[in-house]
Amino acid sequence: MSWSNTAWQAGNNTYQQITKMPFIQELVAGTLPQNKFAFYLGQDSLYLTQFGKALSLIAGRSLHAEQVLAFAQFAEGAIVVERALHASYFRKYNLSDTPAISPVCQHYTNYLLSQAALAQVEVAMAAVLPCFWIYKAVGDYIYQQPQVANNPYQEWINTYAGEEFGAIVQRAIMLCDEVAATCTPNQQQAMTTAFVTATKLEWMFWDSAYRLEAWPV
Ligand SMILES: Cc1ncc(CO)c(N)n1
């Protein structure tokens, strides 16, 4: 079995829980309160900048030209393409660009950055993979549900369920499988642990938006 199959199975329970979250269910139904979506977008904008930096670090630490190119392109995609989507929503909801970072957003981005900087590079690649794969899976899940007319969140849904994002995700999975094949069983296990950890942090990110998470002090 490929590493990616093993990793997905290890994170599958968390993924199943993600699809049942009120944030996702209300997004599908178009009933998610606008302030929760706006909170999510503000944090996601902060997240994407740090995600782009983590991907750039991995590009710089990669061993082969093909991997350097791929992660540099992922970094560009994170910054350019997704911020364009945000810009249109930021205008629509009249949001400011710089909310204070929430505890979960800070925790998640610091986890990705520390893995990208300090973990074995193959483990760092596994740590960023859920950011691609979970969003693609959630986008596909949403497309399988009955679509409501005039869903205010349709543009967001289309981004992650679309074929363009799908091709990027396939490439990220394939690269992880290629590097996993060069790793020892212990190293592969560390990759799986990083994948599962980031999958849980994806759950926490949506949960924190739904709760409009604030600092306790
Ligand atoms: C938190 C989070 N994870 C993944 C993605 C998709 O790259 C995103 N936009 N935000």
The ligand as an SDF file (V2000), in Angstrom:
LIG
                    3D

 10 10  0  0  0  0  0  0  0  0999 V2000
   -6.6360   26.4400    6.9510 C   0  0  0  0  0  0  0  0  0  0  0  0
   -6.5040   26.1530    5.5000 C   0  0  0  0  0  0  0  0  0  0  0  0
   -6.0240   24.9680    5.1210 N   0  0  0  0  0  0  0  0  0  0  0  0
   -5.8900   24.6870    3.8000 C   0  0  0  0  0  0  0  0  0  0  0  0
   -6.2390   25.6170    2.8340 C   0  0  0  0  0  0  0  0  0  0  0  0
   -6.1310   25.2910    1.3680 C   0  0  0  0  0  0  0  0  0  0  0  0
   -4.8910   25.4760    0.9080 O   0  0  0  0  0  0  0  0  0  0  0  0
   -6.7040   26.8570    3.2820 C   0  0  0  0  0  0  0  0  0  0  0  0
   -7.0660   27.8150    2.4150 N   0  0  0  0  0  0  0  0  0  0  0  0
   -6.8370   27.0960    4.6060 N   0  0  0  0  0  0  0  0  0  0  0  0
  1  2  1  0
  2  3  1  0
  2 10  2  0
  3  4  2  0
  4  5  1  0
  5  6  1  0
  5  8  2  0
  6  7  1  0
  8  9  1  0
  8 10  1  0
M  END
$$$$
